Amino acid sequence: MCIRDRYQRRVHGILNFWMKALSMFKGAKALNPSVIARCFSVPGADEPSFIDQTNAFCNEAGDHLLETQPHVVTKDLLEVIKAPKTVIKFNMPIRRDNGTLEVIEAYRAQHSYHRVPCKGGIRYSHDVDQQEVEALSSLMTFKCACNDIPFGGAKGGVKVNPKKYSVNELERITRRYAVEISKKGFLGASIDVPAPDMGTGGREMSWIKDTYSYIFGQKDVNAAACITGKPLHQGGIDGRPEATGLGVFFGVRELFTIPEFCSQYGTTVGLQGKTVIIQGFGNVGSWAHKFFQEEGSKVIGIIEYNSAVYNAEGLDQKDLLAYWSKNHSFVGYTKGQVFEADALDVMYKKCDILIPAAIEKSINKGNMEKINCKVMAEAANGPMTYAAHRYFVAKGTAVVPDLLINAGGVIVS
């Protein structure tokens, strides 16, 4: 049985589980009003931090569990489960190509090693901070648990904008990061196994594997297994680059085979002719575009950080990806209406399926009322704030959670 068939069967089983679980949650009590108020109003900020948002979701699930199955878990144990176990922050001096030195912040969080190794990506972003990697590591723990993957959750980050560094500089940053987390016990096949995330890919993973193997390879026969997401010729797995986008497609496609679901949300069975808008045209968004298009859906809008494109008749994935790869912008693309300063307006256009595949908190109380879709599939990690999630549930929009829908990457690891 091929990887795609195995993954499809797993998604089908998980979706059936979630449909049953959602029916159980209809009778759950609302959260304490003070908790809800905090998620809608925080002094000095529009909404709470990413880690506070994540903890709010965790608290709601914990309260429901305590109410419905008090014999299973206690409140103090839930607090133990929620807290990240180990977090490190360190500074790395890196010599730039012009000879100057720059100090770069870096992080690695291990949320849970109840099951080992820990598993979670490494992202390169100027917005990386400690609370972000803590939140993402906890989401990885729960994602692995939901999909019965025997790993704990982890996440790493380097506070850089990779677009502003040369390839040689990125290699020096990556190899130094690998050395630092290795020395601190945060890298190894039986300890902590990173993977690609935003701003990183197979190239960076191969650098990390090479660095770790150089240091520990003579004593560790599994040194090459210290990282996933490697290129095939470096020991990677076939199908890994498209796995997350393919998982998003499989999950949504299975959802649209359930007649009760389609009836409840006023749509027809199957993806043929369904309109799709995708926020983010990186690895996840571009692959999701390909698979939805092949199924007969119309991908009518794509949003990126600097521009967006819209065509009510559908956008061709191959043609659009070729243009984006060459220009790193949709400006000048002639086969759709291009938005530059107002790129997010495309996300607010009417569609059947909205796929946020960019960064956390993209959909929040500032723009949630502008969203006009029937189904939202969380391809990114934590793309919706707690306030926005409660709004869409009350509105009757189907939200397929990130813990399920974007787990393809860790499943095919």
Legacy VTK file of the C-alpha trace (Angstrom):
# vtk DataFile Version 3.0
C-alpha trace
ASCII
DATASET POLYDATA
POINTS 413 float
0.000 0.000 0.000
1.482 3.393 -1.021
2.048 6.280 1.396
-0.881 8.223 -0.066
-3.339 5.344 0.484
-2.141 4.755 4.042
-2.392 8.438 4.834
-5.881 8.677 3.297
-7.160 5.780 5.425
-5.692 7.378 8.566
-7.329 10.739 7.800
-10.690 9.054 7.197
-10.535 7.323 10.569
-9.467 10.488 12.377
-12.255 12.521 10.766
-14.857 10.028 11.968
-13.405 10.357 15.467
-13.551 14.149 15.335
-17.155 14.187 14.083
-18.131 12.100 17.104
-16.052 14.281 19.415
-17.663 17.453 18.099
-21.113 16.056 18.786
-20.032 15.434 22.392
-18.846 19.034 22.759
-22.286 20.454 21.968
-23.271 19.889 25.562
-20.091 21.305 27.073
-20.308 24.278 29.426
-19.082 27.689 28.321
-15.817 28.946 29.721
-15.566 31.196 32.735
-16.574 34.726 31.543
-13.311 36.200 32.847
-11.306 33.850 30.619
-13.380 34.809 27.578
-13.039 38.505 28.434
-9.263 38.186 28.564
-9.179 36.665 25.096
-11.162 39.607 23.724
-9.454 42.411 25.612
-5.924 42.666 26.953
-4.478 45.956 28.233
-1.951 47.280 25.763
-2.610 44.653 23.116
-5.318 43.700 20.659
-5.330 40.098 21.810
-3.316 37.840 24.114
0.020 36.372 23.085
0.216 33.156 21.097
1.024 31.108 24.197
-1.956 32.603 26.061
-4.211 31.759 23.121
-2.902 28.197 23.067
-3.394 27.829 26.814
-6.967 29.113 26.505
-7.773 26.303 24.043
-6.031 23.822 26.340
-7.967 25.067 29.369
-11.279 24.709 27.559
-10.494 21.127 26.569
-9.339 20.397 30.120
-12.502 21.846 31.671
-14.625 19.713 29.381
-12.646 16.606 30.284
-12.947 17.316 34.008
-16.684 17.743 33.632
-17.406 14.710 31.465
-14.710 12.255 32.619
-13.486 13.358 36.071
-12.070 9.905 36.774
-9.598 10.178 33.881
-7.546 13.195 34.934
-7.176 15.756 37.718
-6.824 19.525 37.404
-3.281 19.568 38.750
-2.247 16.892 36.260
-3.683 19.001 33.443
-1.439 21.854 34.564
1.547 19.510 34.377
0.565 18.434 30.873
0.085 22.031 29.710
3.436 23.436 30.857
6.484 23.179 28.550
9.163 21.007 30.130
12.347 22.661 28.870
13.051 25.872 26.975
16.433 27.297 26.010
17.370 30.682 24.601
20.880 31.422 23.440
22.778 34.016 21.420
24.946 33.061 18.460
27.695 35.313 17.074
27.710 35.040 13.280
30.217 36.635 10.908
28.510 38.264 7.935
29.942 38.183 4.432
31.176 41.765 4.862
33.317 40.737 7.843
31.128 42.207 10.594
29.819 40.198 13.539
26.134 39.914 14.366
24.544 38.374 17.457
21.446 36.316 16.665
18.831 35.034 19.118
17.805 31.392 18.906
15.416 29.107 20.790
14.394 25.489 21.238
11.426 24.375 23.335
10.600 20.814 24.377
7.011 20.738 25.542
6.719 17.066 26.448
9.000 14.055 26.548
6.415 11.692 27.935
6.911 10.134 24.500
10.309 10.506 22.876
11.869 11.748 20.751
10.452 15.255 20.792
9.378 16.370 17.324
8.918 19.821 15.848
10.164 22.193 13.211
12.732 24.972 13.157
11.578 28.294 11.799
13.601 31.263 10.625
11.661 34.469 11.203
12.367 37.925 12.551
9.255 37.539 14.757
10.492 34.433 16.611
10.453 34.717 20.392
10.210 32.453 23.427
6.448 32.470 23.858
6.001 31.568 20.177
8.209 28.468 20.320
6.549 27.421 23.596
3.103 27.684 21.999
4.151 25.840 18.842
5.819 23.073 20.853
2.634 22.482 22.843
0.603 22.310 19.628
3.033 19.663 18.385
2.463 17.567 21.509
-1.304 17.621 21.075
-1.059 17.121 17.307
1.009 13.973 17.756
-1.414 12.728 20.420
-4.481 13.367 18.220
-2.937 11.392 15.373
-1.470 8.635 17.607
2.116 9.468 16.663
4.515 8.374 19.444
6.425 11.670 19.749
6.465 14.548 22.182
6.203 18.122 20.981
9.051 20.554 20.359
9.782 23.673 18.329
12.791 25.756 17.466
13.378 29.182 16.043
16.118 31.534 14.908
15.350 35.253 14.947
16.389 36.141 11.394
14.694 37.107 8.154
16.257 34.555 5.765
15.621 36.839 2.783
18.213 39.261 4.166
21.068 36.747 4.394
23.179 35.080 1.736
23.286 31.303 1.324
26.726 31.201 2.944
25.475 33.223 5.910
22.437 30.989 6.320
24.677 27.945 6.291
26.846 29.413 9.041
23.740 30.288 11.092
22.249 26.817 10.631
25.414 24.907 11.460
26.037 27.043 14.544
22.466 26.448 15.670
22.963 22.687 15.233
26.148 22.790 17.323
24.490 24.795 20.107
21.403 22.596 20.489
23.572 19.462 20.222
25.778 20.625 23.106
22.679 21.296 25.194
21.062 17.911 24.546
18.357 19.221 22.218
19.268 17.219 19.115
19.487 13.484 18.482
17.461 10.594 17.073
16.329 9.416 20.514
16.053 12.876 22.094
14.786 15.649 19.826
14.274 15.461 16.057
13.625 18.801 14.316
12.081 19.318 10.878
11.509 22.164 8.406
9.151 25.007 9.230
8.604 28.544 8.004
11.784 29.888 6.414
13.589 26.539 6.342
13.582 23.489 4.094
15.539 20.462 2.943
18.711 22.494 2.473
18.822 23.604 6.104
17.938 20.119 7.317
20.836 18.605 5.359
23.222 21.133 6.940
22.007 20.152 10.403
22.335 16.429 9.627
25.841 16.927 8.284
26.916 18.967 11.321
25.495 16.497 13.825
26.962 13.497 11.960
30.383 15.171 11.885
30.317 15.640 15.671
28.629 12.420 16.810
28.612 10.114 13.781
31.490 7.943 14.978
29.540 7.040 18.134
25.927 7.163 16.916
24.908 4.812 14.116
21.574 6.697 13.885
23.170 10.118 13.496
21.438 10.748 10.169
18.072 10.311 11.920
18.626 13.443 14.012
16.511 15.434 11.547
13.596 14.871 9.146
12.657 16.738 6.002
16.038 15.985 4.416
16.401 15.689 0.633
15.974 12.167 -0.724
19.681 11.781 -1.484
20.446 12.675 2.146
18.176 9.974 3.553
14.859 11.813 3.364
11.501 10.173 2.722
9.664 10.297 -0.589
6.558 12.457 -0.369
7.711 14.651 2.528
7.689 18.039 0.697
4.016 17.724 -0.319
2.845 15.858 2.796
1.310 18.772 4.707
-0.484 20.215 1.693
-1.644 16.752 0.669
-2.920 16.117 4.190
-4.935 19.341 4.085
-6.471 18.227 0.804
-7.250 14.700 2.028
-8.829 16.001 5.217
-11.105 18.484 3.458
-11.980 15.973 0.742
-13.005 13.374 3.314
-15.114 15.962 5.115
-17.023 16.644 1.910
-17.873 12.951 1.529
-20.037 13.042 4.691
-23.659 13.781 3.621
-24.670 14.922 7.111
-21.874 17.473 7.160
-22.683 18.810 3.690
-26.351 19.122 4.591
-25.581 20.922 7.858
-23.342 23.491 6.173
-25.474 24.029 3.082
-23.186 22.542 0.472
-23.039 19.547 -1.855
-21.024 16.350 -1.585
-17.599 16.397 -3.220
-15.041 19.074 -4.068
-15.917 19.434 -7.749
-16.596 23.100 -8.446
-15.985 24.254 -4.867
-14.258 27.632 -4.565
-11.058 27.820 -2.510
-8.968 30.722 -1.211
-5.508 30.061 0.235
-3.540 32.428 2.439
0.135 31.595 2.004
1.806 30.237 -1.139
4.771 28.518 0.449
5.311 24.789 0.651
1.909 24.017 2.204
-0.241 26.449 0.244
1.246 25.731 -3.177
0.888 21.955 -2.813
-2.659 22.297 -1.480
-3.467 24.443 -4.536
-2.203 21.676 -6.836
-4.282 18.917 -5.236
-7.514 20.927 -4.987
-7.169 21.967 -8.623
-6.628 18.368 -9.726
-9.810 17.392 -7.862
-11.850 19.936 -9.843
-12.050 22.724 -7.281
-11.574 26.359 -8.288
-8.734 28.000 -6.399
-9.886 31.590 -6.911
-7.551 33.496 -4.594
-3.972 33.323 -3.291
-2.638 35.734 -0.664
1.012 36.331 0.146
2.777 38.804 2.438
3.410 41.364 -0.318
0.606 40.811 -2.827
-2.406 38.692 -3.752
-4.155 37.508 -6.890
-7.816 36.736 -7.585
-9.630 35.090 -10.498
-13.243 33.956 -10.112
-12.706 31.339 -12.834
-9.762 29.745 -11.033
-5.974 30.136 -10.964
-3.639 27.596 -12.570
-1.207 26.293 -9.938
1.673 25.452 -12.247
1.567 28.770 -14.070
1.160 30.825 -10.881
3.924 28.972 -9.024
6.336 29.530 -11.907
5.596 33.269 -11.828
5.900 33.488 -8.032
9.160 31.514 -7.969
10.691 33.895 -10.498
9.368 37.225 -9.161
8.554 36.557 -5.477
5.447 38.670 -6.007
2.172 38.488 -7.932
2.550 42.066 -9.186
2.521 41.981 -12.991
0.715 38.623 -13.196
-1.764 38.951 -16.064
-4.103 36.007 -15.465
-5.953 37.441 -12.505
-6.695 40.635 -10.609
-3.628 41.577 -8.574
-3.819 43.247 -5.168
-0.736 44.831 -3.637
-1.369 47.335 -0.824
-4.718 45.713 -0.013
-3.655 42.062 -0.466
-5.697 40.807 2.496
-8.910 41.896 0.754
-8.712 38.685 -1.267
-9.032 36.651 1.947
-12.370 38.333 2.637
-13.983 37.368 -0.655
-16.756 34.776 -0.647
-15.656 31.158 -1.021
-16.600 27.638 0.022
-13.247 26.786 1.640
-10.693 29.124 3.194
-7.246 27.703 3.920
-5.048 29.885 6.160
-1.577 28.463 5.478
0.627 31.330 6.631
1.357 32.327 10.231
-0.332 32.170 13.610
-3.125 34.601 14.575
-3.760 35.574 10.927
-7.483 35.476 11.595
-8.368 37.467 14.676
-11.019 39.693 16.172
-9.827 42.532 13.925
-10.783 40.762 10.682
-12.940 37.771 11.652
-16.205 39.465 10.682
-14.899 40.025 7.146
-14.344 36.308 6.492
-16.999 34.779 4.231
-16.536 31.019 3.905
-18.395 27.823 4.824
-15.372 25.737 5.833
-12.039 26.821 7.249
-9.132 24.368 7.225
-6.284 25.443 9.514
-3.266 24.524 7.410
-0.986 26.782 9.479
-0.249 26.278 13.170
-2.620 28.375 15.262
-3.811 30.622 12.408
-6.944 31.613 14.316
-7.111 33.309 17.701
-9.304 32.033 20.489
-11.700 34.944 20.055
-12.018 34.266 16.310
-12.544 30.548 16.885
-15.459 31.151 19.247
-16.921 33.639 16.774
-16.882 31.162 13.879
-18.277 28.320 15.977
-21.165 30.561 17.055
-21.653 31.744 13.468
-21.890 28.176 12.169
-18.693 28.067 10.114
-17.041 24.650 10.076
-13.504 24.868 11.464
-11.201 21.913 10.824
-8.485 22.262 13.519
-4.771 22.447 12.824
-4.130 19.542 15.201
-5.760 17.308 12.600
-5.626 18.954 9.210
-1.936 19.950 9.007
-0.470 16.822 10.593
0.697 15.414 7.245
4.223 16.715 7.768
4.801 14.881 11.021
2.999 11.750 9.795
5.299 11.518 6.756
8.529 12.048 8.726
LINES 1 414
413 0 1 2 3 4 5 6 7 8 9 10 11 12 13 14 15 16 17 18 19 20 21 22 23 24 25 26 27 28 29 30 31 32 33 34 35 36 37 38 39 40 41 42 43 44 45 46 47 48 49 50 51 52 53 54 55 56 57 58 59 60 61 62 63 64 65 66 67 68 69 70 71 72 73 74 75 76 77 78 79 80 81 82 83 84 85 86 87 88 89 90 91 92 93 94 95 96 97 98 99 100 101 102 103 104 105 106 107 108 109 110 111 112 113 114 115 116 117 118 119 120 121 122 123 124 125 126 127 128 129 130 131 132 133 134 135 136 137 138 139 140 141 142 143 144 145 146 147 148 149 150 151 152 153 154 155 156 157 158 159 160 161 162 163 164 165 166 167 168 169 170 171 172 173 174 175 176 177 178 179 180 181 182 183 184 185 186 187 188 189 190 191 192 193 194 195 196 197 198 199 200 201 202 203 204 205 206 207 208 209 210 211 212 213 214 215 216 217 218 219 220 221 222 223 224 225 226 227 228 229 230 231 232 233 234 235 236 237 238 239 240 241 242 243 244 245 246 247 248 249 250 251 252 253 254 255 256 257 258 259 260 261 262 263 264 265 266 267 268 269 270 271 272 273 274 275 276 277 278 279 280 281 282 283 284 285 286 287 288 289 290 291 292 293 294 295 296 297 298 299 300 301 302 303 304 305 306 307 308 309 310 311 312 313 314 315 316 317 318 319 320 321 322 323 324 325 326 327 328 329 330 331 332 333 334 335 336 337 338 339 340 341 342 343 344 345 346 347 348 349 350 351 352 353 354 355 356 357 358 359 360 361 362 363 364 365 366 367 368 369 370 371 372 373 374 375 376 377 378 379 380 381 382 383 384 385 386 387 388 389 390 391 392 393 394 395 396 397 398 399 400 401 402 403 404 405 406 407 408 409 410 411 412
